[in-house]
Amino acid sequence: MVIRTTLCRTIQRSRFVHNPHLDQYLPSLIAYYGASPSIVQKCRSSSTSINRPSLPTLLPQKRANEIRPGSPSQTTKSLPELLNGLEIDANNILRSSKIPDATNTLQALKTCQDIAEFLSEKAEDKAKIIGNNGSPTSNLLFLEEQRKRHRHSEVDTPSRVSSNKVSPSEHVSSIAFSIISNPNVFITQDLLSSYVKTQALLGRPESFPHVFDLYGSKPIPKPNTNPVEYSKQNPKKISAGIPFPIANEALAAAIRARDLSLCFDIVNRSVCTSAYRRSKLFRKALIPASAAALAPFAIYKLASELSIYQDTMDTVAATNLYFGGILAYVGFTATIGFVAITTANDQMDRITWAVGTPLRERWMREEERLLVDRIAGAWGFQERWRRGEEEGSDWEALREWTGMRGMILDQTELMDGMQ
């Protein structure tokens, strides 16, 4: 009985584990121990009742945690179905004679961003596979494909988007631009941020300068009007300034596209506008300026209180003396601090200010210098010891463009070995 049980377990194991030695000697064992064909069939049939772990449970659980909620990879719909659904939502917004709901508009752009992230991940996976296993020819073909993706395309404003005979990335890019350029859509900071992220993931930053202009000058639709009426927007108001993180992300996309003229346009339309400078004054200079304006009154109040605790001179004379001394100390200290902040150059890499640039202008245009510094770092050599050897039309255009703006590219006194 024990022998038959052992033989039965061996037969059952042979159905799951492929062992050449076991398959070779199993018929001899069955014949030696006299197992009848019915017993062998019974053992084989009973093996199907063994509880085997299903395939999904054998997969690592980390993969399920890596899927971001709401991403196309988590849904059961295919990419064409997601694009068709996005096209329906976009057409509802574009064809509406009323002002579309801000939540629906933002959700449509978020969907574009999710699909762009999905397409970007697929492209990155393809690049890794080609980079690891591909031949030099396939690598060159992939680089050519990437170059074609970043090539300039003419920006249009279609009234109805269509996905016929276009790539998914081009289709999503067209939908996003159609939504944000629609006259009935008011461009908020969230909409602008989602649009920039979408086009950056798709590798299509050509429309950024035009959209930045729309952000500050696009007519504002008036609610509760039919047909929709519009009010003129002041492009110099504080709220019309492009936030610096958005401008920085847009410039990064243009640098990846290796388009120098587009980088110049993004800098001009973002941190060089009057709206951005007013916004910076309001955000960073309002509190210090208010403190400087209120400081004399606070100092006079403090001086009048201190004059009470002395008896060597008249109270009025002591108040004036204390007021002048404290005011001079605060004023000199604040002046030295302002000069230290505006003349600091530790954050400068390849772009510095020309001699004679006013300190107030240096502080006001620091973000502009920072973005130009990123452009110079991307177009020049990465090795510090090779700096100064760059040449070519793009590099000369960058040097001339920075010179006309009161900046110096690779100032000789600040380069390594030139001190």
C-alpha positions as a Markdown table, in Angstrom:
| # | Residue | x | y | z |
|---|---|---|---|---|
| 1 | Met | 0.0 | 0.0 | 0.0 |
| 2 | Val | 2.8 | 2.4 | 0.9 |
| 3 | Ile | 4.6 | 1.5 | -2.4 |
| 4 | Arg | 1.5 | 2.3 | -4.4 |
| 5 | Thr | 1.0 | 5.6 | -2.6 |
| 6 | Thr | 4.6 | 6.6 | -3.3 |
| 7 | Leu | 4.2 | 5.6 | -6.9 |
| 8 | Cys | 1.0 | 7.6 | -7.2 |
| 9 | Arg | 2.7 | 10.7 | -5.9 |
| 10 | Thr | 5.5 | 10.2 | -8.4 |
| 11 | Ile | 3.1 | 10.1 | -11.2 |
| 12 | Gln | 1.3 | 13.2 | -10.0 |
| 13 | Arg | 4.7 | 15.1 | -9.7 |
| 14 | Ser | 5.6 | 14.1 | -13.2 |
| 15 | Arg | 2.7 | 16.2 | -14.5 |
| 16 | Phe | 4.1 | 19.4 | -13.2 |
| 17 | Val | 7.9 | 19.0 | -13.1 |
| 18 | His | 9.6 | 18.0 | -16.3 |
| 19 | Asn | 12.5 | 15.7 | -15.2 |
| 20 | Pro | 14.2 | 13.6 | -17.9 |
| 21 | His | 15.3 | 10.9 | -15.5 |
| 22 | Leu | 11.8 | 10.6 | -14.0 |
| 23 | Asp | 10.2 | 10.3 | -17.4 |
| 24 | Gln | 12.8 | 7.7 | -18.4 |
| 25 | Tyr | 12.3 | 5.3 | -15.4 |
| 26 | Leu | 8.7 | 5.9 | -14.7 |
| 27 | Pro | 7.4 | 3.1 | -17.1 |
| 28 | Ser | 9.8 | 0.6 | -15.6 |
| 29 | Leu | 8.7 | 1.5 | -12.0 |
| 30 | Ile | 5.0 | 1.0 | -13.0 |
| 31 | Ala | 5.7 | -2.4 | -14.6 |
| 32 | Tyr | 8.0 | -3.5 | -11.7 |
| 33 | Tyr | 5.4 | -2.7 | -9.0 |
| 34 | Gly | 2.5 | -4.1 | -11.0 |
| 35 | Ala | 0.5 | -1.0 | -11.1 |
| 36 | Ser | -2.5 | -1.5 | -13.3 |
| 37 | Pro | -3.5 | 1.0 | -16.0 |
| 38 | Ser | -6.6 | 2.0 | -14.0 |
| 39 | Ile | -4.4 | 3.0 | -11.0 |
| 40 | Val | -2.1 | 5.1 | -13.3 |
| 41 | Gln | -5.1 | 6.8 | -14.9 |
| 42 | Lys | -6.7 | 7.4 | -11.4 |
| 43 | Cys | -3.4 | 8.9 | -10.1 |
| 44 | Arg | -3.1 | 11.2 | -13.2 |
| 45 | Ser | -6.7 | 12.3 | -13.0 |
| 46 | Ser | -6.4 | 13.0 | -9.2 |
| 47 | Ser | -3.5 | 15.3 | -9.8 |
| 48 | Thr | -5.7 | 17.9 | -11.3 |
| 49 | Ser | -7.3 | 18.5 | -7.9 |
| 50 | Ile | -4.0 | 19.7 | -6.4 |
| 51 | Asn | -4.2 | 23.4 | -5.5 |
| 52 | Arg | -1.7 | 25.2 | -7.6 |
| 53 | Pro | -1.0 | 28.9 | -7.3 |
| 54 | Ser | -2.4 | 30.9 | -10.1 |
| 55 | Leu | -0.1 | 32.8 | -12.4 |
| 56 | Pro | -0.9 | 36.3 | -11.2 |
| 57 | Thr | 0.1 | 35.4 | -7.6 |
| 58 | Leu | 3.5 | 34.3 | -8.8 |
| 59 | Leu | 4.2 | 37.8 | -10.3 |
| 60 | Pro | 5.9 | 40.3 | -8.1 |
| 61 | Gln | 3.5 | 42.6 | -6.3 |
| 62 | Lys | 5.7 | 45.6 | -6.9 |
| 63 | Arg | 4.5 | 46.0 | -10.4 |
| 64 | Ala | 0.9 | 46.6 | -9.4 |
| 65 | Asn | 2.1 | 49.3 | -7.0 |
| 66 | Glu | 4.1 | 51.0 | -9.7 |
| 67 | Ile | 1.0 | 51.7 | -11.8 |
| 68 | Arg | -0.2 | 55.2 | -11.1 |
| 69 | Pro | -4.0 | 55.5 | -10.5 |
| 70 | Gly | -5.8 | 56.9 | -13.5 |
| 71 | Ser | -3.0 | 56.1 | -15.9 |
| 72 | Pro | -4.0 | 54.4 | -19.2 |
| 73 | Ser | -2.0 | 51.2 | -18.2 |
| 74 | Gln | -4.4 | 50.7 | -15.3 |
| 75 | Thr | -7.6 | 50.8 | -17.4 |
| 76 | Thr | -9.0 | 48.0 | -19.6 |
| 77 | Lys | -9.4 | 50.3 | -22.6 |
| 78 | Ser | -6.9 | 50.3 | -25.4 |
| 79 | Leu | -5.0 | 53.4 | -26.5 |
| 80 | Pro | -7.3 | 54.0 | -29.6 |
| 81 | Glu | -10.4 | 53.9 | -27.3 |
| 82 | Leu | -8.8 | 56.4 | -24.9 |
| 83 | Leu | -8.0 | 58.7 | -27.7 |
| 84 | Asn | -11.5 | 58.4 | -29.1 |
| 85 | Gly | -12.9 | 59.2 | -25.6 |
| 86 | Leu | -10.6 | 62.2 | -25.3 |
| 87 | Glu | -11.6 | 63.4 | -28.7 |
| 88 | Ile | -15.3 | 63.3 | -27.7 |
| 89 | Asp | -14.6 | 65.3 | -24.6 |
| 90 | Ala | -12.5 | 67.8 | -26.5 |
| 91 | Asn | -15.2 | 68.3 | -29.2 |
| 92 | Asn | -17.8 | 68.9 | -26.5 |
| 93 | Ile | -15.7 | 71.7 | -25.2 |
| 94 | Leu | -14.8 | 73.2 | -28.6 |
| 95 | Arg | -18.3 | 73.0 | -30.0 |
| 96 | Ser | -20.0 | 74.5 | -26.9 |
| 97 | Ser | -21.5 | 77.9 | -27.5 |
| 98 | Lys | -21.2 | 78.6 | -23.7 |
| 99 | Ile | -18.2 | 78.9 | -21.4 |
| 100 | Pro | -17.1 | 75.4 | -20.6 |
| 101 | Asp | -16.8 | 74.3 | -17.0 |
| 102 | Ala | -13.3 | 74.9 | -15.7 |
| 103 | Thr | -13.3 | 71.4 | -14.0 |
| 104 | Asn | -14.1 | 69.6 | -17.2 |
| 105 | Thr | -11.5 | 71.6 | -19.2 |
| 106 | Leu | -8.9 | 70.8 | -16.6 |
| 107 | Gln | -9.9 | 67.1 | -16.6 |
| 108 | Ala | -9.5 | 67.0 | -20.4 |
| 109 | Leu | -6.0 | 68.4 | -20.2 |
| 110 | Lys | -5.2 | 66.0 | -17.4 |
| 111 | Thr | -6.3 | 63.1 | -19.6 |
| 112 | Cys | -4.0 | 64.4 | -22.3 |
| 113 | Gln | -1.2 | 64.5 | -19.8 |
| 114 | Asp | -1.8 | 61.0 | -18.6 |
| 115 | Ile | -1.8 | 59.7 | -22.2 |
| 116 | Ala | 1.4 | 61.7 | -22.9 |
| 117 | Glu | 3.0 | 60.1 | -19.8 |
| 118 | Phe | 2.0 | 56.6 | -21.1 |
| 119 | Leu | 3.4 | 57.3 | -24.6 |
| 120 | Ser | 6.6 | 58.7 | -23.1 |
| 121 | Glu | 7.1 | 55.6 | -20.9 |
| 122 | Lys | 6.7 | 53.4 | -24.0 |
| 123 | Ala | 9.2 | 55.5 | -25.9 |
| 124 | Glu | 11.7 | 55.2 | -23.0 |
| 125 | Asp | 11.2 | 51.5 | -22.8 |
| 126 | Lys | 11.8 | 51.2 | -26.5 |
| 127 | Ala | 15.0 | 53.3 | -26.2 |
| 128 | Lys | 16.3 | 51.1 | -23.4 |
| 129 | Ile | 15.7 | 47.9 | -25.4 |
| 130 | Ile | 17.4 | 49.3 | -28.4 |
| 131 | Gly | 20.2 | 50.7 | -26.4 |
| 132 | Asn | 20.9 | 47.4 | -24.7 |
| 133 | Asn | 20.2 | 44.9 | -27.5 |
| 134 | Gly | 20.1 | 46.9 | -30.7 |
| 135 | Ser | 22.7 | 47.2 | -33.4 |
| 136 | Pro | 24.4 | 50.5 | -34.4 |
| 137 | Thr | 22.0 | 50.7 | -37.4 |
| 138 | Ser | 18.9 | 50.4 | -35.2 |
| 139 | Asn | 20.3 | 53.0 | -32.8 |
| 140 | Leu | 20.8 | 55.5 | -35.6 |
| 141 | Leu | 17.3 | 54.8 | -36.9 |
| 142 | Phe | 15.9 | 55.4 | -33.4 |
| 143 | Leu | 17.8 | 58.7 | -33.1 |
| 144 | Glu | 16.4 | 59.8 | -36.5 |
| 145 | Glu | 12.9 | 59.0 | -35.3 |
| 146 | Gln | 13.5 | 61.1 | -32.2 |
| 147 | Arg | 14.8 | 64.0 | -34.3 |
| 148 | Lys | 11.7 | 63.9 | -36.5 |
| 149 | Arg | 9.5 | 64.0 | -33.4 |
| 150 | His | 11.2 | 67.3 | -32.3 |
| 151 | Arg | 11.1 | 68.9 | -35.7 |
| 152 | His | 9.1 | 72.1 | -35.9 |
| 153 | Ser | 5.5 | 71.7 | -36.9 |
| 154 | Glu | 3.1 | 74.5 | -38.0 |
| 155 | Val | 0.7 | 75.5 | -35.2 |
| 156 | Asp | -2.9 | 75.6 | -36.2 |
| 157 | Thr | -6.2 | 75.9 | -34.4 |
| 158 | Pro | -8.6 | 73.3 | -35.7 |
| 159 | Ser | -12.3 | 73.6 | -34.7 |
| 160 | Arg | -12.6 | 69.9 | -34.5 |
| 161 | Val | -9.8 | 67.4 | -33.9 |
| 162 | Ser | -9.5 | 64.2 | -35.8 |
| 163 | Ser | -7.2 | 61.3 | -35.3 |
| 164 | Asn | -7.1 | 60.0 | -38.9 |
| 165 | Lys | -3.7 | 59.3 | -40.3 |
| 166 | Val | -1.8 | 61.0 | -37.5 |
| 167 | Ser | 0.4 | 59.5 | -34.7 |
| 168 | Pro | -1.1 | 59.3 | -31.2 |
| 169 | Ser | 1.4 | 61.9 | -29.9 |
| 170 | Glu | 0.5 | 64.4 | -32.7 |
| 171 | His | -3.2 | 63.7 | -32.0 |
| 172 | Val | -2.9 | 64.4 | -28.3 |
| 173 | Ser | -0.8 | 67.5 | -28.9 |
| 174 | Ser | -3.4 | 68.9 | -31.3 |
| 175 | Ile | -6.2 | 68.2 | -28.9 |
| 176 | Ala | -4.4 | 70.0 | -26.0 |
| 177 | Phe | -3.6 | 73.0 | -28.2 |
| 178 | Ser | -7.2 | 73.2 | -29.5 |
| 179 | Ile | -8.5 | 73.2 | -25.9 |
| 180 | Ile | -6.2 | 75.8 | -24.5 |
| 181 | Ser | -6.5 | 78.1 | -27.5 |
| 182 | Asn | -10.3 | 78.0 | -27.6 |
| 183 | Pro | -11.7 | 81.5 | -27.2 |
| 184 | Asn | -14.2 | 80.3 | -24.6 |
| 185 | Val | -11.6 | 78.8 | -22.4 |
| 186 | Phe | -10.0 | 81.0 | -19.7 |
| 187 | Ile | -6.4 | 80.0 | -19.2 |
| 188 | Thr | -5.6 | 79.5 | -15.6 |
| 189 | Gln | -2.3 | 78.6 | -14.0 |
| 190 | Asp | -3.3 | 74.9 | -13.6 |
| 191 | Leu | -4.4 | 74.7 | -17.3 |
| 192 | Leu | -1.1 | 76.2 | -18.4 |
| 193 | Ser | 0.9 | 73.9 | -16.2 |
| 194 | Ser | -0.9 | 70.8 | -17.4 |
| 195 | Tyr | -0.5 | 71.9 | -21.1 |
| 196 | Val | 3.2 | 72.5 | -20.7 |
| 197 | Lys | 3.8 | 69.1 | -19.1 |
| 198 | Thr | 1.8 | 67.4 | -21.8 |
| 199 | Gln | 3.7 | 69.0 | -24.7 |
| 200 | Ala | 7.0 | 68.5 | -22.9 |
| 201 | Leu | 6.3 | 64.8 | -22.6 |
| 202 | Leu | 5.3 | 64.5 | -26.2 |
| 203 | Gly | 8.4 | 66.4 | -27.3 |
| 204 | Arg | 6.4 | 69.2 | -29.0 |
| 205 | Pro | 7.4 | 72.5 | -27.4 |
| 206 | Glu | 6.9 | 74.7 | -30.5 |
| 207 | Ser | 3.6 | 76.2 | -29.3 |
| 208 | Phe | 4.9 | 77.4 | -25.9 |
| 209 | Pro | 5.7 | 81.1 | -27.0 |
| 210 | His | 2.3 | 81.4 | -28.5 |
| 211 | Val | 0.5 | 79.9 | -25.5 |
| 212 | Phe | 2.5 | 82.2 | -23.2 |
| 213 | Asp | 1.2 | 85.2 | -25.2 |
| 214 | Leu | -2.3 | 83.9 | -24.9 |
| 215 | Tyr | -1.9 | 83.5 | -21.1 |
| 216 | Gly | -1.4 | 87.3 | -20.7 |
| 217 | Ser | -3.4 | 88.8 | -23.6 |
| 218 | Lys | -6.2 | 86.4 | -24.4 |
| 219 | Pro | -9.7 | 88.1 | -24.0 |
| 220 | Ile | -11.5 | 86.9 | -20.9 |
| 221 | Pro | -15.0 | 85.5 | -21.6 |
| 222 | Lys | -17.7 | 87.0 | -19.5 |
| 223 | Pro | -19.9 | 84.5 | -17.6 |
| 224 | Asn | -23.7 | 84.3 | -18.1 |
| 225 | Thr | -23.6 | 85.8 | -21.5 |
| 226 | Asn | -25.2 | 84.3 | -24.7 |
| 227 | Pro | -23.6 | 84.7 | -27.1 |
| 228 | Val | -20.4 | 84.9 | -25.1 |
| 229 | Glu | -18.9 | 88.3 | -24.6 |
| 230 | Tyr | -15.3 | 89.1 | -24.0 |
| 231 | Ser | -13.4 | 91.6 | -22.0 |
| 232 | Lys | -9.9 | 92.8 | -22.9 |
| 233 | Gln | -7.1 | 91.6 | -20.6 |
| 234 | Asn | -4.2 | 93.8 | -19.6 |
| 235 | Pro | -1.0 | 91.9 | -20.5 |
| 236 | Lys | 1.0 | 93.9 | -17.9 |
| 237 | Lys | -1.0 | 93.0 | -14.9 |
| 238 | Ile | 0.5 | 90.9 | -12.1 |
| 239 | Ser | -1.6 | 87.9 | -12.7 |
| 240 | Ala | -0.5 | 87.8 | -16.4 |
| 241 | Gly | 3.1 | 86.8 | -15.5 |
| 242 | Ile | 4.2 | 83.3 | -16.3 |
| 243 | Pro | 5.2 | 81.4 | -13.2 |
| 244 | Phe | 8.9 | 80.6 | -13.1 |
| 245 | Pro | 8.6 | 76.8 | -12.6 |
| 246 | Ile | 6.4 | 76.6 | -15.8 |
| 247 | Ala | 8.9 | 78.7 | -17.8 |
| 248 | Asn | 11.7 | 76.5 | -16.5 |
| 249 | Glu | 9.9 | 73.3 | -17.6 |
| 250 | Ala | 9.1 | 74.8 | -21.0 |
| 251 | Leu | 12.8 | 75.8 | -21.5 |
| 252 | Ala | 13.9 | 72.2 | -20.5 |
| 253 | Ala | 11.6 | 70.8 | -23.3 |
| 254 | Ala | 13.0 | 73.3 | -25.8 |
| 255 | Ile | 16.6 | 72.3 | -24.8 |
| 256 | Arg | 15.8 | 68.6 | -25.3 |
| 257 | Ala | 14.4 | 69.6 | -28.8 |
| 258 | Arg | 17.8 | 71.3 | -29.5 |
| 259 | Asp | 16.0 | 74.4 | -30.8 |
| 260 | Leu | 18.0 | 77.5 | -29.9 |
| 261 | Ser | 15.6 | 80.1 | -31.4 |
| 262 | Leu | 12.7 | 78.5 | -29.5 |
| 263 | Cys | 14.7 | 78.8 | -26.3 |
| 264 | Phe | 15.2 | 82.5 | -26.9 |
| 265 | Asp | 11.4 | 82.9 | -27.6 |
| 266 | Ile | 10.5 | 81.1 | -24.4 |
| 267 | Val | 12.8 | 83.4 | -22.3 |
| 268 | Asn | 11.5 | 86.5 | -24.0 |
| 269 | Arg | 7.8 | 85.5 | -23.5 |
| 270 | Ser | 8.1 | 84.4 | -19.9 |
| 271 | Val | 10.6 | 86.1 | -17.6 |
| 272 | Cys | 11.3 | 89.2 | -19.7 |
| 273 | Thr | 7.8 | 90.5 | -19.7 |
| 274 | Ser | 6.6 | 93.5 | -17.7 |
| 275 | Ala | 3.9 | 91.3 | -16.1 |
| 276 | Tyr | 6.6 | 88.9 | -14.7 |
| 277 | Arg | 8.7 | 91.7 | -13.3 |
| 278 | Arg | 5.7 | 93.2 | -11.6 |
| 279 | Ser | 4.7 | 89.9 | -10.2 |
| 280 | Lys | 8.2 | 89.5 | -8.8 |
| 281 | Leu | 8.1 | 92.9 | -7.2 |
| 282 | Phe | 4.8 | 92.0 | -5.6 |
| 283 | Arg | 5.9 | 88.6 | -4.4 |
| 284 | Lys | 9.4 | 89.3 | -3.2 |
| 285 | Ala | 9.8 | 93.1 | -2.7 |
| 286 | Leu | 6.4 | 94.1 | -1.2 |
| 287 | Ile | 7.2 | 92.9 | 2.3 |
| 288 | Pro | 10.8 | 94.3 | 2.5 |
| 289 | Ala | 9.6 | 97.6 | 1.1 |
| 290 | Ser | 6.7 | 97.8 | 3.5 |
| 291 | Ala | 9.1 | 97.0 | 6.4 |
| 292 | Ala | 11.5 | 99.7 | 5.2 |
| 293 | Ala | 8.7 | 102.2 | 5.0 |
| 294 | Leu | 7.4 | 101.5 | 8.5 |
| 295 | Ala | 10.9 | 101.2 | 10.0 |
| 296 | Pro | 11.4 | 105.0 | 10.7 |
| 297 | Phe | 8.1 | 105.1 | 12.7 |
| 298 | Ala | 9.0 | 102.0 | 14.7 |
| 299 | Ile | 12.5 | 103.3 | 15.4 |
| 300 | Tyr | 11.2 | 106.7 | 16.5 |
| 301 | Lys | 8.8 | 105.0 | 18.9 |
| 302 | Leu | 11.6 | 102.9 | 20.3 |
| 303 | Ala | 13.9 | 106.0 | 20.6 |
| 304 | Ser | 11.2 | 107.9 | 22.6 |
| 305 | Glu | 10.8 | 105.0 | 25.0 |
| 306 | Leu | 14.6 | 104.7 | 25.5 |
| 307 | Ser | 14.9 | 108.4 | 26.2 |
| 308 | Ile | 12.8 | 108.0 | 29.4 |
| 309 | Tyr | 15.5 | 105.8 | 31.0 |
| 310 | Gln | 18.3 | 108.4 | 30.9 |
| 311 | Asp | 18.8 | 111.6 | 32.8 |
| 312 | Thr | 21.9 | 113.1 | 31.2 |
| 313 | Met | 20.2 | 115.2 | 28.6 |
| 314 | Asp | 16.9 | 116.6 | 27.6 |
| 315 | Thr | 14.3 | 114.0 | 26.6 |
| 316 | Val | 13.8 | 115.5 | 23.1 |
| 317 | Ala | 17.5 | 115.6 | 22.5 |
| 318 | Ala | 17.9 | 112.0 | 23.6 |
| 319 | Thr | 15.1 | 110.9 | 21.4 |
| 320 | Asn | 16.6 | 112.5 | 18.4 |
| 321 | Leu | 20.0 | 111.1 | 19.2 |
| 322 | Tyr | 18.7 | 107.6 | 19.6 |
| 323 | Phe | 16.5 | 107.9 | 16.5 |
| 324 | Gly | 19.4 | 108.9 | 14.3 |
| 325 | Gly | 21.8 | 106.2 | 15.6 |
| 326 | Ile | 19.3 | 103.3 | 15.3 |
| 327 | Leu | 18.1 | 104.5 | 11.9 |
| 328 | Ala | 21.7 | 104.8 | 10.6 |
| 329 | Tyr | 22.5 | 101.3 | 11.9 |
| 330 | Val | 19.4 | 99.7 | 10.3 |
| 331 | Gly | 19.9 | 101.6 | 7.0 |
| 332 | Phe | 23.6 | 100.7 | 6.7 |
| 333 | Thr | 23.0 | 97.1 | 7.5 |
| 334 | Ala | 20.1 | 96.8 | 5.0 |
| 335 | Thr | 22.2 | 98.4 | 2.3 |
| 336 | Ile | 25.1 | 96.0 | 2.9 |
| 337 | Gly | 22.7 | 93.1 | 2.8 |
| 338 | Phe | 21.2 | 94.3 | -0.5 |
| 339 | Val | 24.6 | 94.7 | -2.1 |
| 340 | Ala | 25.7 | 91.3 | -0.9 |
| 341 | Ile | 22.5 | 89.7 | -2.4 |
| 342 | Thr | 22.7 | 91.4 | -5.8 |
| 343 | Thr | 26.5 | 90.9 | -6.3 |
| 344 | Ala | 26.6 | 87.3 | -5.3 |
| 345 | Asn | 27.8 | 85.1 | -8.2 |
| 346 | Asp | 28.2 | 81.6 | -6.7 |
| 347 | Gln | 25.1 | 80.5 | -8.6 |
| 348 | Met | 26.5 | 81.7 | -11.9 |
| 349 | Asp | 28.0 | 79.1 | -14.2 |
| 350 | Arg | 28.7 | 80.5 | -17.6 |
| 351 | Ile | 26.6 | 83.6 | -17.8 |
| 352 | Thr | 27.6 | 86.7 | -15.7 |
| 353 | Trp | 26.5 | 90.3 | -15.7 |
| 354 | Ala | 28.5 | 92.9 | -17.6 |
| 355 | Val | 30.3 | 95.6 | -15.7 |
| 356 | Gly | 28.1 | 98.5 | -14.9 |
| 357 | Thr | 24.8 | 96.7 | -14.8 |
| 358 | Pro | 22.7 | 98.3 | -12.0 |
| 359 | Leu | 22.2 | 96.3 | -8.9 |
| 360 | Arg | 18.4 | 96.6 | -9.0 |
| 361 | Glu | 18.4 | 95.3 | -12.6 |
| 362 | Arg | 20.6 | 92.4 | -11.6 |
| 363 | Trp | 18.1 | 91.4 | -8.9 |
| 364 | Met | 15.1 | 92.0 | -11.2 |
| 365 | Arg | 16.5 | 89.9 | -14.1 |
| 366 | Glu | 18.2 | 87.1 | -12.1 |
| 367 | Glu | 15.7 | 84.5 | -13.4 |
| 368 | Glu | 16.4 | 85.6 | -17.0 |
| 369 | Arg | 20.1 | 85.2 | -16.4 |
| 370 | Leu | 19.5 | 81.8 | -14.8 |
| 371 | Leu | 17.6 | 80.5 | -17.9 |
| 372 | Val | 20.2 | 81.8 | -20.3 |
| 373 | Asp | 22.8 | 80.1 | -18.1 |
| 374 | Arg | 20.9 | 76.8 | -18.6 |
| 375 | Ile | 20.9 | 77.4 | -22.4 |
| 376 | Ala | 24.6 | 78.0 | -22.4 |
| 377 | Gly | 25.3 | 74.9 | -20.3 |
| 378 | Ala | 23.2 | 72.8 | -22.7 |
| 379 | Trp | 24.9 | 74.0 | -25.9 |
| 380 | Gly | 28.4 | 74.1 | -24.6 |
| 381 | Phe | 30.8 | 71.4 | -23.6 |
| 382 | Gln | 30.0 | 69.6 | -20.3 |
| 383 | Glu | 33.7 | 69.2 | -19.4 |
| 384 | Arg | 34.9 | 72.3 | -17.6 |
| 385 | Trp | 38.4 | 72.0 | -19.0 |
| 386 | Arg | 37.0 | 72.3 | -22.6 |
| 387 | Arg | 35.0 | 75.5 | -22.0 |
| 388 | Gly | 36.0 | 78.2 | -24.3 |
| 389 | Glu | 36.6 | 75.9 | -27.2 |
| 390 | Glu | 33.0 | 76.0 | -28.5 |
| 391 | Glu | 32.4 | 77.3 | -32.0 |
| 392 | Gly | 29.6 | 77.3 | -34.6 |
| 393 | Ser | 26.7 | 79.5 | -35.7 |
| 394 | Asp | 24.5 | 78.6 | -32.7 |
| 395 | Trp | 27.3 | 79.4 | -30.2 |
| 396 | Glu | 28.1 | 82.7 | -31.9 |
| 397 | Ala | 24.4 | 83.6 | -32.0 |
| 398 | Leu | 24.1 | 82.8 | -28.2 |
| 399 | Arg | 27.1 | 85.0 | -27.5 |
| 400 | Glu | 25.7 | 87.9 | -29.5 |
| 401 | Trp | 22.2 | 87.5 | -27.9 |
| 402 | Thr | 23.6 | 87.5 | -24.4 |
| 403 | Gly | 25.8 | 90.5 | -25.1 |
| 404 | Met | 22.9 | 92.6 | -26.3 |
| 405 | Arg | 21.2 | 91.9 | -22.9 |
| 406 | Gly | 24.0 | 93.1 | -20.7 |
| 407 | Met | 25.4 | 89.6 | -20.0 |
| 408 | Ile | 28.8 | 88.0 | -20.7 |
| 409 | Leu | 29.2 | 84.4 | -21.9 |
| 410 | Asp | 32.3 | 82.8 | -20.4 |
| 411 | Gln | 33.9 | 85.8 | -18.7 |
| 412 | Thr | 37.6 | 85.3 | -18.9 |
| 413 | Glu | 38.4 | 86.3 | -15.3 |
| 414 | Leu | 36.0 | 83.7 | -13.9 |
| 415 | Met | 37.1 | 80.7 | -16.0 |
| 416 | Asp | 39.2 | 77.9 | -14.4 |
| 417 | Gly | 42.9 | 78.7 | -14.5 |
| 418 | Met | 42.4 | 82.4 | -15.4 |
| 419 | Gln | 42.2 | 83.9 | -12.0 |
